Amino acid sequence: MITPEAPEAHLLIVDDDERIRGLLQKFLVRNGFWATVAKDAAQARRLLEGLEFDLIVLDVMMPGETGIDLTRDLRASISTPILLLTAKGETSEKIAGLEAGADDYLTKPFEPKELLLRINAILRRIPKEPDISAGPKVLHLGEVKYDIDKGEMWQGQNPVRLTATESALMRIFAAKPGEALSRMQLVEDLGRDGDQSQERAVDVQITRLRRKIEADPKQPRYLQTVRGAGYMLAAD
């Protein structure tokens, strides 16, 4: 395993091939990253509206809007690093991708180790820029406070210990306060296989998280169930 330069780095993987998406997500999660997937440019845009990513791994040859087109458009509004993946190796396409604003370019097929090296190199050389429009950095949940940047939860002056999964769920909810997230979406964002057992596992984690947030976990005020839609974080 190659140690990631940024152990908590959140990567967005955009590829129209479901098998490749799944393989890349599992591989990157195993190597210390937090990975979310999108099947096309449209889904990537929706994710980027509500989440901040440290790097985007983007396939070039997608139906509809290509990876190069999406890169060019994203560069008008965000500076998130982009690593392009393609089955083509022509110099002209490589140049087009870099001119569109990509930070690096990797030709399929590639060795997984090379992908990790490229990702780490990008994260190492490109500084993060704070998003001053991202909203409040601390969410208030009654007597509980959640620091979004640090991933820390406090009840008054006392720290609240979160498991790795609980911490990941809080980051997911904190990125989209007031928005209902389905169990399937939560499973995907956690980087797990989307089967029924994993959805049930999310229910269990939600129950445990409520015990740390809610004054009355059986009647949740902040981590709400939205009938037919999933779960929603409703901060003060």
N, C-alpha and C positions, 0 to 999 in steps of 0.2 A: 504493500500500500504506500502511495505517495502522500505525505502529509500536506493537506491543503494550506496555501498561504493564508487564507482567511477561513478558519474552521467553521464559522457560522454563515458563510457566504450563501446567498440565496440565488440559484440559477434558474432561468426560464429556458426550457427546451422547446423549440418549435420545429415540428417535423410532421409531414402528412402521413408518414408510414407508422402505423400503430406499433408494430413490432420494434422498430428502431427507437421510437419514443420510450417504450417500456424498458428496453435494454439500457438505454442511456440513463434514464432516471434511476434505475436500480443500481447501476454501476457507480454513478456519481454520489448517490446516498451512501453506498457502502464505503466510499472514499472520503466521507466527512462533510459533504455538502448537503444543503437543503435544496431540493429540486422540485419544480413545478413544471407541468407539461401543457402544451397547446398543440392542437392538430392543424391549425392554419393561422394566417395572419389576423383574421377577424377575432379568433379566440385570444390570440396573443394581445391584441389591442385591449380587449375587455379586462384581461388580467393586469395589464400595465396601468389601467385606469385606477385600480384599487390597491395594487401592491408595488412595493419598491424592490427591484432586483439589483444584485451586484454585477450580473453578467447575463447576456442573452446568447444562447447557442442556437443558431438559426439556419435551417436548411434553405438552400437557394432555390432548388427546383420543386416548387409547390404549385398546385393548380390555383388559378386565380392570381392573386397578388404574390409575386415572387419574393424570395428573401431579400434580393437586392432592392426591389421597389420598397419593401417595408423598411429596410435599413435607411434608405434615403429619406423616407417620410418621417421616421422616428427621430432622425438627426435634427429635424427642424425644432424639436421640442425637448429632447432629453439627451443626456450624455452617457447613458449607461453603456458600458463596453459591449461590443457585439463580436462574436466569433462565428463566421460563416462556414457551413458544411455543404459540400456539393459532390456529385458524382463526376463532374467535369473537371478537367485539369488545365483547360486552355488558359494561356497567359492573359488573353483579352478579358475573360470573365473574372479572373482574379483581380485584375486592375480595376474593372468596373465595380467590383464589390468594395475594394478599398477606397475608391473614389466616392462611393456612396456613403462612406463613413464607417465601414467595418474596421475593427482593430486587428483582426487576423483572419486567416483563411486556411481551412483544412480540407483536403480532398479525400473523398470516400473511395475505397475502403481505407480505414486508418487503424493503427494500433491503439487500443484504449489508453496505454501509457502515454502515447503522444498527445492525446486529447487532454489528459491531466496536466501534462507539462505546459501545453499552450494556455490552458485556463489559468494555471498558477502564474505563468509569466505575465498575462494580462492583468490579473488582480494585483500583482506586485508592482507593476510600473505605472498603473493608472490610478491616481488618487481619487478617493470618494469625494463627492461634492454634496454638502448637506442640502436637503430639499426644504427650503424655508416655507414652502406652501403645503407641507405635508400635514399641517394641523397640529393639535396639541401633542406634546411629547409624553404627557402623563394623563392616563384615564382615571377618572374618579368613579368608583363603584361603591357608593355609600362610605363606610369606614375604610374600605380597601382602596389602595392606589396601585396602579400598574404603570411602571416606567417602560415606555415602548422601546426606547433606545437601548436600555440596559437589560430588558427582559426580566426585570425584578418586580416582585409584588410585596406590598407592605400593608399591614393592618395597624394603623397608628404608627408607633415607632418599632414595631416588631416585624421582622421579615417573615414572609410566608414561603415555605419551601415548595417548589414545584418540581414534579418529575420532568424528564425530557419531553415526554408526549404532552403533558399539560402545558409546558412552556411553549411548545410548538403550536398548540391549539390557541393559546393566548395571542401569539404573534399573528396567526391567521385571522382571528376575530378582530384584533386591534387594527389590522389593516383595512377592515371594512365594517366599522361600527355602524349599527343601525341597519345592516343588510343581512337578510336571511341566507344562510349557507346550508346546502343540502348535505346529508350524511355522505353521499357519494363524492361530493366536491371536497369535503373534509378529508375523506380517505385518500383522494388523489393528491391533495395538497400536503398530506403527511408522507407521501411517497410510498404508499402501500398498494397491494393488489386490491382491485375493486370488487371483492366478493362479499356475500352476505355476512360472513363471520367478521370481516373487518368493519362493516357498518355497525354491527352490534358492539364491537370493541370501542367504536367512537362513542356510542351511547354510554358505555361504562365510564369512559374517561370524562365525559360531560358531567355525569353524576358526581364523580370525584372532585372535579373542578368546582362544581357548585358548592360543595361543602366548604371550600376555602374562600368563596366569594360571598355567598348569600347568608343573610341572617336566618332565613328559613329556606333551606334547600328544596323543600317540597313545594314551596310557592315562590319560585325564582323571580326576582325583580330585574336582575341584570343579565343573566345568561338564560334567555327566554327560549321556549319552544314555540315555533311558528307552525301552526297546523298545516300540513301538506307541503311545507317548504323546507323545514329543517330547524336550525338553531340560529339565534341572533344575539349579539352583544349590544346591550342598551346601556351606555354609560350615562352618568348624570350630566 
